[in-house]
Amino acid sequence: MILKQLEKDYKLNENDLFIARYILEHSEEIPLLSSHQLAKETFTSPTAIIRFVKKLGFESYNDFKLNIHSF
């Protein structure tokens, strides 16, 4: 349900939804991961991670990590 709402609100593609699903399932780990590590875990590229967090309205990946729990 959360993924469907994210897809609708932020116009996410399949790759973005895969990243979002991983983040939702591993939210406690995300603040400890770099964008490169998250890309490796999600079988994507660091650029895809950066584009994803910018779609969500964050300035940078670090901004996203700091605010993930409030999001």
HUPE-V683981 format. One line per field, one symbol per residue. ss: DSSP state (a for helix, b for strand, c for the rest). Layout:
# HUPE-V683981
ss->???
This chain:
# HUPE-V683981
ss->caaaaaaaaacccaaaaaaaaaaaacaaaaccccaaaaaaaccccaaaaaaaaaacccccaaaaaaacccc
